[in-house]
Amino acid sequence: MSDLLSSIDGRTKLAGTNKLEMLSFSLGLDKHTGRKETFGINVFKVREVMRIPEITRAPEMPEGVEGMVSLRGVLVPVLDLAKYIGLEVDVPPSIMIVTEYNGCIQGFLVESVDNILRLDWSAMRVPPEMLNAEMGGLVTAVTELADRRLVMMMDVEKVLAETRRLDDEHVFRNVKPIGLESRTVFFADDSHVARNQIQRTLDAMGIGHISAVNGMQAWQELRKLADQADASGRPVKELIQLILTDVEMPEMDGYTLTRRIKSDKRFQGIPVLMHSSLSGDSNRDLGRSVGVDEYVSKFEPNRLAQTLERLLTGGKGA
């Protein structure tokens, strides 16, 4: 376990190269299918891996939340991932993955952890609709390993939003129309939950939008828009006024997408806003290094709305 933990530290050099490192894990043998599926989570979101400590049970917890544990004086909610996704497994979990993203710490109970996989985002594929439906939209990307195993990247943002009710109506109550109906925002995110929250924020502000489910699709659509603008003799910024991108996306990550946008003179004058659950300062610095104009954490619709309004009206970034 200690070897695995030591290998998790100091991974920031990979970001910005369209590569990632993913911690793979299993939830156990599925009693219905007889298979043991392999899941993954970005190493950037993992703080530590440990044996399950004593859990304090609490009443009226959301589905799958087992209770709380105290880690160095911090109370951390603990989620049994198999129960959360409705998976009946052969053995109870024995390992806790302590995660931190979007400024929140939580423990995920799993049956076992395997190893750390070094991958290229171009090898990560958008999951087929059938898998999406079967897993309740909980898988954002799939890749096949050399031994033919499939690894499914889990949408931990969806887990966070649902268990902590970050997508409830009350979080949008202060987002109001801002009188910029002529503006259009292009946004890219692989998480259905995150796309829904972005769309609800933009709709509440009265701003038009175009969306993509990953960086590669975003880049293809942006190039089409640029070609259309060229054909009509107009600048691209008459069609879209801001680009909003996630960092972690299959096929092309947000850093690579931003670098391509900033290298194409046709997108000059269009701000790029990075919208991510990765909490570390190193990720913000990497965003700035590829030309990101500003960085906003996910699941903060009021702050997102304020930042969008400032950038769309020509205000200065923070």
N, C-alpha and C positions, 0 to 999 in steps of 0.2 A: 504493500500500500504506500509506503514512504517513497519508493522509486517512482510510482505513478504521480504522487503529489509533487515531487521535486521537478518532474518533467512538465508540469503545468505552468510553472513560473517563467516569466520573461519571454512571452510569446509575441510581443508587439511588433517585431520586425516583419512578421508575415503579412500584416494588414497593409493594404495598398498595393499588393502584388497579385490580386485576384486569387489568393490562396487562403486556406483556413486550416486550423487543426480542430478536430472534432473528437470529443471523448465518447466512445461507444459503450453502450450498456444494454442489459437485457432486463425485462420485467418478469421472466419466467416462462415456462412451457404453457402455451395456451391450451386449456383443456378441450376446447371445441375443435381446434384445427390440428392439434398435435405438433405445432411448430413453436420454435423459440425465435421470435423476431429480434432484430438488432436495431436499436435506436441510437440517436446521437444528439449531442449538444455542443455548441461552440465552446472551445476551451476558455475563451475570453469571459464567459459567463460563469465559470466554475471557480469557486474559492478554495474548496477542499473536498476530499472524499474520505469518509470515515465510517466506522461501524456505528450502527444506530444507537444513540444514547437513550437514556430514559425519557420517555415522552409524557408530558402532562396532558391528559385528555381534557377536553372542554366540551360542554353541550352546545348544540345549535351551530355546529361548524358546517361550512359548505361541503358538498359531496366530495369525498376523497381526502379531506383535510383531517389528519389524525389527531392533531393537537399542537402543542408548542414544546420547544426545547430551549434551554438556556445555553448559549455558546459565548463564553467569556463575558457574561453579564448581559448579553443581548438576547431578547426573546425572539425566537425564529419560528414561524409557522412551518409545519411539516405536512407534506402531501404524499399519499401513497399513489403513485402514478398508475399502477394497474387498476386500482379501484376507481380512480378518476376517469379512466377511459372505458371502464366497464369490462375489463379483461379478467376472466377467471383463470388463475394460474395454479400450478401444482405445489408451489412452495411460497411461504411468506417472504417478504423482502428482508435482506440482511445488511444492506449498504445504504448510506445516506450521502447523496451528492448535495453539497451546500453551494447554492448558486447566488449570484448577485448581478442584477441587471435592472435598468430603469430605477436605480436608487433603492431597490428592495432586496432583502435577503430572505431566502426560503430554502427549506430542505426538501429534496425529492427522494422518496424511498424506492429503491430498485432491488432486483434480485442479485445482480452482479455487475461489475464494470469490466470491460474487456481491455482495451488499449486506446492509445491516442493515434488517430489516423491523420496523416498529412495529405490534404487533398487540394485540388484546384477547383474553384467555383465553377469552371466550365464543365467539370464532370458531374456537377449536381444538376439534376433535372427536376422540372416541375412535376409533381406527382399526378398520375392519371386520375380522372374524375371518379372512377370506381373506388380507388384507394382513398381518395379524399372523403367520399361518402361513408365508407366503412369505418374510417378513423375519426369521423366527425370534424373534419377540417383541421386535425391536429398535426398533420405532417406538411411541412412547407417545401421539402426537397428530398429527393431519393438518389442514391448512387449505388453502383454495383462494384463490389470489390473483386480482386483477382481470383478469389476462391468462389466466386459466383454468389456470394451472400449479398443481399440488399440491405443497405443501411438507410433508415428513415430519420431525417432531421426533424425533431419535435418542435412544434411552435410553442415555445415556453412563454411567449408573450400572451398567447391565448389563455394559457393556464393562469398567468398572473392576473389578467383582466377579469376572468370569470370568478376566480376564487376571492379576489379583493374588490370585486364589483367596480372596476375602473371604467367600465363602459356603460354604466347606468345613466339614465337621463339627466340626473342632477348635475353631472360633471360638465354638461353643456349649457347650464342655465345662464351663464354670463356671456356666452358667445352670441353676439348680435349682428344684424346686417350693418355694413359699413359704407354702403353707397358706392360700391365698386363693381356693379353688375357687368361692366364691359371687360373686366379682367378675367383671365383664364390661367389656372395653375395646372401644370403637368406633374403628376406624382407617380412614383414607383415604389411598391412594397410587396413582398411575397406573402405577408401575413394577412389573412382575410379579416381578422379582428382589427389590425392596424389600418387596413384600407378603409374599412367601414368607419372607423373613428375619424380618419382624415376627411372622408366624404361628408360625414355629418357636420364636421367643423366648417368645411367650405360651404355647404348648403346653408348652414345657419348664418354665415357671413354674407350670403348672396353672391358668391363667387363661382364662376364656371370652372369645370375641371375635366381633364382627360387623364386616364390612369393606365398603368402597366403592372404586370404581376412579377416582373424581375428586371434586372438591369439590361439584359440583352434585348428583351422586348422593348424596353424604354428607348434604348439607343436606336433600334430599328425604326420606331415610330417617330422619334425626334428627327432622324435623318429624312424621313418622308415629309414631315412638316417643313423642314428646311428646303427640300427640293420644291415643294409646292410654293413656298414663299419666293424662291428664286424664279420660278416659272412665271409668277405674277408680278415680278419686279418689286416685291415688298420685303422689308426686313422680317425675320422670324419673330421678333419681339412684338409685332402687330398681331400675331396669332397666339402666342403664349407669353406671359409676363413673368413667370417664376417657375422654377423646377424644384420639386421636393423629392428627395430620395432617401431610402433606407440604406443601411450599410450592408447587412447580410442578405444576399439574394442569390438564388441559383443562377448558374450560367455566367453572370457578371455581377460583381459586387458594386456597392455604391461609390467606392473610391475610384475604381476603374471607370465607371460611368462618368463621374465628375471630371476626371482627367481628360476623357475624350470630349466632353462638352466644352471644357475650357480651352482645348486645343483647336477647336473649330471656330473660326472667326465669325461664322454666321450666327453663333449664339452670344456674341459679344453684347454686354449690357443686360443679359438675363441672369438674375441672381440664382444661385443654387443653395438651397436650404437642406442640410442633412438632418434627418429625423430618425433617431435610433434609440434602442434600449441599452446599448453599450455605454456604461456609466463612466469609464475611465477617462482621465485627462489625455492619456496617450492617443485615444481614438479621436478626440477633438483635435489634437495637434496634427494627426495624420490627415484629418479632413481639411484643415487649413493648408497643409502642404500640397494638396492636389487642387486647391482653389475654392474650396467651399466658402461661401459668404457668411454663413451662420449655422449654428448647431442647436437643435432643440430636442429634448428628451421626449420619448413617446408617452402617451396617456396623460398629457397635460394640455387638453384642448384650449384652455384659456390662454396659456403662454404661447401655444402654437398660433392662435388667432392674433394675438398682439404682435408676434414676430412677422406673420404674414402681412398684416396691415402696414407695419413699418416698412418692410421691404417693397411692397407694392406701391407705396406712396413716395418712395425715394428716400425714406429715413435711413439713418446710419445704423449699421449693425452693432451689436453689443461687443 
